[in-house]
Structures are given as structure tokens and as C-alpha cells.
Amino acid sequence: MTPKTTFPYAILAAATLAIMCSPAPTATLPAEPESTTAVTHSVAPAAAPAPAASEVVCRANYDFCVEVNGAYPPDARFFVAETRGKFLVDIPSQSKSVLIDLPTRRAVSVPRDNIKPAGADGVVRVANPGLAGAPAYALQIEGPVLRFQADAAKVRVLKVTERAAQVGPITIEALAADRPEYREGMKAYRPDPVAIEALKKSRKPIEIEAYFATWCSHCKVYMPKLLRVMQDAGNPDIKLTLVGVPKNFGNEPGPWQGKSIQNIPAIMIRYEGRELTRLSAHEGAVPEVDLATLLSAIK
């Protein structure tokens, strides 16, 4: 049995990805790091000035998501503070911001006017985090899951891969709107401009069938790159079909059946009605270069 791990160490371990995702993997809790130095350095912006004692600097973290009353507000964000043991939950659409303090097991309400962007993408400064008289709520820690109730809002913070899976066909737009980790991954990726230009100019009609899973940490790394490439190429001759698969896709009926899918993501390239090849989807893969190379080889 895997030992129970406290929440801060789960954040560090969430960045470690499996080489490939396979049907119904066994979930295990991450182990603690040997020192706390790595935790601090993983969340602190490199060039940020030292914060004043009356503020907390936080960086957005998309390995975790925020659930409110069983739903996932699209604008809800989870932040990791430079100060060890502190986290910020910000839900602008519900005018709710809460600073989590793990050592005291409290979630303290923060006025939204006290939260200011710090210049760098995804970094905010929280002024007067210990405001006297601010409403505070009891915090429950269940392994890598945080739970508290702020007035009528029942809030959970959990790994994005633990959300209910997106199953079946979905568009790029719908996936990006529903899953911040995919949306932000697309924003962060910078495709090779030469390869993108080649994809824009290609007039060879191909179809891409992409089978992926929102519960798969490897898909979380690769798929935003592929989606960004498709957006930037904007070529109607390159068609993409996105299909989310369940954890036990090997035993569940669906469009993934009969495709000899052993691991995901599975990126199938079809030309003139037949499957030509499958793109390599390892962590360092560059989908735009792979696609451009493939198209240049088609005669």
C-alpha cells in the first residue's frame, strides 16, 4: 500500500509523467521529496522581486482544478504561493477568493480587490493576506485533495486527472473551454514556424484521428501541442477528429474499438481512406514537424 502523502508534495510529483498511458492504470499517491527546496523553486518566478511581508506571491498551477458544488467553473484557478504551505483558490465568476493555510488547516476569505497581477503570466500578488476579521473556514486534507465549505459553496481542489473523464467526440473549442490545463497548455506552446508554414500551404487531404484521455497525464502534455498546431495551421485539408476515451477503454464499447489502440494518445493519420501511420506521441515529440515531414513524403 502506498503511504499517505500531504498535499504540497503531491504538487511536485504531479509534474512527473508516465511515458504512456494504458487502460485502467492503478492510481498511487506520490512520495515525498528528499528536501523542501525543490517545492519552493518549482513555484517561484525566477525574476520576481522579494515580496513585502504584507503580501503573498502566487503562481497559477494547472495540475489541479477547483470543483464548486460538483461543477467546475471555467474561470476557477488554483495558485501555489511562494510561502510554503499556502495556496490560493480564485473564482472570479462567483466573487470568491480564498487563501489556504495548510499548517493551520484554514481557508481564509480574501477580498478580490486584494489580488493583483504581478506582470508575469499566471502570477498574482495577494495583499493583506492575514486581514483581521476575514471569514475563515475549516480545511480538510484527504491525501492530494483539499476540501472546505465557504458559505453555501462546497469546494474541492483535486488533480485534473481525477475529474470525470471526457468521453466521446469533442471539438478543440469545447475541450479548451472545459479543461483549463489544455487551454493553458495550448497558449504556452510555441510551434516551429517553418513547419506551421508548410502545413498551411499543403493541399494534400489527410485525416487525423486522435484518441486521448483527460485522465492521462501524458495526454495532458502532448495533446495541447497538437491542438495548438491545428489551430495555427488552419488548413481545411487537414481534418482532426478528437475522441476522449474512458479509463477502461479496452473493455468499453466506443469508436476506439477495432483500432488496435494499446496506449494513448493514439494519433492516426489517414490518407485516401487508409491509415498511413501513427504519430509518435512521446513527451518530447514535435507534432508540427512530424506532420510536415509526413506530408512532404506523400506523393
C-alpha positions in Angstrom: 0.0 0.0 0.0 1.3 3.4 -0.9 1.9 5.7 2.2 -0.4 8.7 2.6 1.2 11.9 1.4 0.5 15.5 2.4 -0.8 17.9 -0.3 2.2 20.1 -1.0 4.3 17.1 -2.1 1.6 16.0 -4.5 2.1 19.2 -6.5 5.7 18.4 -7.1 5.0 14.8 -8.1 2.2 15.8 -10.4 4.8 17.1 -12.9 6.3 13.6 -13.2 4.6 11.9 -16.2 4.3 8.3 -17.3 5.9 7.5 -20.7 2.5 6.3 -22.0 -1.0 5.9 -20.5 -2.7 2.5 -20.8 -6.2 1.3 -19.9 -7.3 1.5 -16.2 -3.9 2.4 -14.6 -3.5 1.9 -10.9 -3.6 5.2 -9.0 -0.9 5.7 -6.5 -0.1 8.6 -4.2 3.2 10.4 -4.8 6.2 10.1 -2.5 7.6 13.0 -0.6 10.7 14.7 -2.0 14.0 14.5 -0.1 14.1 18.2 0.7 11.7 21.1 0.6 14.0 23.3 -1.5 12.5 21.8 -4.8 9.0 22.8 -3.7 9.9 26.4 -3.3 11.8 26.7 -6.5 9.1 25.0 -8.5 6.5 27.6 -7.9 8.6 30.8 -7.6 9.0 33.1 -10.7 12.7 33.3 -11.4 13.0 37.1 -11.6 10.3 38.2 -9.2 11.3 40.7 -6.6 11.1 39.7 -2.9 7.6 40.3 -1.7 6.7 42.5 1.2 5.7 40.9 4.5 2.1 42.0 3.9 1.6 40.2 0.7 1.9 36.7 -0.8 3.1 35.9 -4.3 1.2 33.1 -6.0 1.6 31.3 -9.4 -1.2 29.5 -11.3 -0.9 25.7 -11.2 -2.8 23.7 -13.8 -2.1 20.3 -12.4 -5.0 20.9 -10.0 -8.6 22.0 -10.6 -11.3 23.6 -8.5 -14.7 22.0 -8.1 -17.6 24.0 -6.6 -20.8 22.2 -5.7 -20.0 19.4 -8.0 -19.3 21.7 -11.0 -16.1 23.2 -12.5 -16.4 26.9 -13.1 -14.3 27.7 -16.3 -12.6 30.7 -14.6 -11.7 29.0 -11.3 -8.0 28.8 -10.8 -5.6 27.3 -8.2 -2.4 29.0 -7.3 0.7 27.9 -5.4 2.3 30.5 -3.2 6.0 31.2 -2.7 5.3 30.9 1.0 5.4 27.2 1.9 2.0 25.8 2.9 -0.1 28.5 1.3 -2.4 28.2 -1.8 -4.9 30.5 -3.4 -8.3 29.5 -4.8 -9.7 32.2 -7.1 -13.2 32.0 -8.6 -14.0 35.5 -10.2 -17.4 34.5 -11.6 -18.5 33.8 -8.0 -16.7 36.7 -6.5 -14.9 34.3 -4.2 -11.2 34.1 -3.3 -9.7 32.0 -0.5 -6.2 31.7 0.8 -5.5 28.2 2.1 -3.1 27.8 5.0 -2.1 24.2 5.4 -0.3 24.5 8.8 -3.4 25.9 10.5 -5.8 23.9 8.3 -7.8 27.0 7.5 -9.2 28.6 4.3 -9.4 32.4 4.8 -11.5 34.7 2.6 -9.6 37.3 0.6 -11.3 40.4 -1.0 -10.8 40.1 -4.8 -9.6 43.7 -4.8 -6.6 42.5 -2.8 -5.5 40.2 -5.7 -3.4 41.9 -8.4 -1.5 40.6 -11.4 2.3 40.7 -10.9 3.3 41.2 -14.5 4.4 37.6 -15.3 1.8 35.3 -16.8 -0.2 33.4 -14.2 1.4 35.3 -11.2 -0.6 37.3 -8.7 0.1 39.2 -5.5 -2.3 38.9 -2.6 -2.2 42.0 -0.4 -3.0 41.8 3.3 -3.4 38.0 3.3 -4.0 37.9 7.1 -6.7 40.6 7.1 -8.2 40.7 10.6 -11.8 39.7 10.8 -11.9 37.9 7.4 -14.2 34.9 7.3 -12.3 31.6 7.8 -13.4 28.0 7.0 -12.2 24.7 8.3 -9.9 22.8 5.8 -10.0 19.1 5.3 -6.9 17.4 3.8 -7.5 14.0 2.2 -4.2 12.9 0.6 -3.9 15.1 -2.6 -7.4 16.6 -2.2 -8.3 19.7 -0.3 -11.9 20.3 0.8 -13.7 23.3 2.5 -17.1 24.9 2.6 -17.3 28.7 2.2 -20.8 29.7 3.0 -23.0 27.7 0.5 -20.1 26.8 -1.7 -18.7 23.3 -1.2 -15.2 23.5 -2.7 -12.7 20.7 -3.6 -9.2 21.0 -5.0 -8.1 17.9 -6.8 -5.8 16.7 -9.6 -7.1 17.5 -13.1 -6.6 13.8 -14.0 -9.1 12.9 -11.3 -12.0 14.7 -12.8 -14.7 12.7 -14.5 -13.3 11.8 -17.9 -14.3 13.5 -21.2 -15.6 10.5 -23.2 -16.5 10.6 -26.9 -16.0 13.1 -29.8 -15.3 16.7 -28.8 -14.2 19.8 -30.7 -11.0 21.7 -29.9 -13.0 24.7 -28.8 -15.2 22.7 -26.4 -12.2 20.9 -24.9 -10.2 24.1 -24.3 -13.3 25.7 -22.7 -13.9 22.8 -20.3 -10.3 21.9 -19.4 -8.0 24.8 -18.3 -5.0 22.6 -18.4 -5.5 22.0 -22.1 -6.3 25.6 -22.8 -3.2 26.9 -21.0 -1.0 24.3 -22.5 -2.1 25.4 -25.9 -1.3 29.0 -25.0 2.1 28.1 -23.7 3.2 26.0 -26.7 5.3 27.7 -29.4 5.2 25.6 -32.6 8.0 25.6 -35.2 7.2 28.4 -37.6 8.7 26.7 -40.6 6.7 23.6 -40.1 3.5 25.6 -39.5 4.0 27.4 -42.8 4.4 24.1 -44.6 1.2 22.8 -43.0 -0.7 26.0 -44.1 0.4 25.5 -47.7 -0.2 21.8 -48.0 -3.1 20.7 -50.3 -2.8 17.0 -49.6 -6.0 16.0 -47.8 -5.3 14.0 -44.6 -7.5 13.0 -41.7 -6.2 12.8 -38.1 -8.0 10.7 -35.6 -6.7 11.5 -32.1 -7.7 9.2 -29.2 -6.8 10.7 -25.9 -7.9 10.8 -22.2 -8.3 13.7 -19.8 -7.3 11.3 -17.0 -4.0 10.6 -18.8 -1.0 12.8 -17.6 0.9 12.0 -20.8 -2.0 13.2 -22.9 -2.1 16.4 -20.8 1.5 17.2 -22.1 1.2 16.1 -25.8 -2.4 16.9 -26.8 -2.3 20.7 -26.2 0.7 20.8 -28.6 -1.2 19.0 -31.3 -4.3 21.2 -30.8 -2.2 24.4 -31.0 -0.7 23.1 -34.2 -4.1 22.5 -35.7 -5.3 26.0 -34.7 -2.2 27.7 -36.1 -2.2 25.7 -39.4 -5.9 26.4 -40.0 -5.8 24.2 -43.1 -9.2 22.8 -44.1 -7.4 19.9 -45.9 -6.1 18.7 -42.6 -9.1 17.4 -40.6 -8.9 16.5 -37.0 -11.3 14.2 -35.1 -10.8 14.2 -31.3 -12.2 11.4 -29.2 -11.9 11.1 -25.5 -11.7 7.5 -24.1 -12.7 6.1 -20.7 -10.2 4.5 -18.2 -11.2 1.0 -19.2 -11.4 1.7 -22.9 -10.1 -1.7 -23.7 -13.4 -3.2 -22.4 -15.9 -0.4 -23.2 -17.8 0.0 -26.5 -17.0 3.1 -28.5 -15.3 4.5 -31.6 -11.9 3.4 -30.3 -12.8 -0.3 -30.7 -11.2 -2.2 -33.5 -8.4 0.4 -33.8 -5.7 -1.7 -32.1 -5.2 1.0 -29.5 -2.9 -0.2 -26.7 -1.6 3.2 -25.4 -2.8 6.7 -25.6 -2.7 9.2 -27.0 -3.1 7.3 -30.3 -2.7 9.7 -33.3 -3.7 8.0 -36.5 -3.0 9.6 -39.9 -5.4 8.6 -42.8 -4.9 9.4 -46.4 -7.3 8.4 -49.2 -9.3 6.3 -46.8 -6.5 4.2 -45.4 -4.3 4.6 -42.3 -0.8 5.6 -43.3 0.9 5.8 -39.9 0.6 6.8 -36.3 2.4 9.8 -34.9 4.9 9.3 -32.1 3.4 11.0 -29.0 6.3 10.8 -26.6 6.9 13.7 -24.2 9.5 15.4 -26.5 7.5 14.9 -29.7 7.1 17.9 -32.0 3.8 17.3 -33.8 4.0 20.1 -36.4 7.4 18.8 -37.6 6.2 15.2 -37.7 3.1 16.2 -39.7 5.1 18.4 -42.1 7.6 15.7 -42.7 4.8 13.2 -43.4 3.0 15.4 -45.8 6.3 16.1 -47.7 6.7 12.3 -48.2 3.2 11.8 -49.7 3.4 11.7 -53.5 
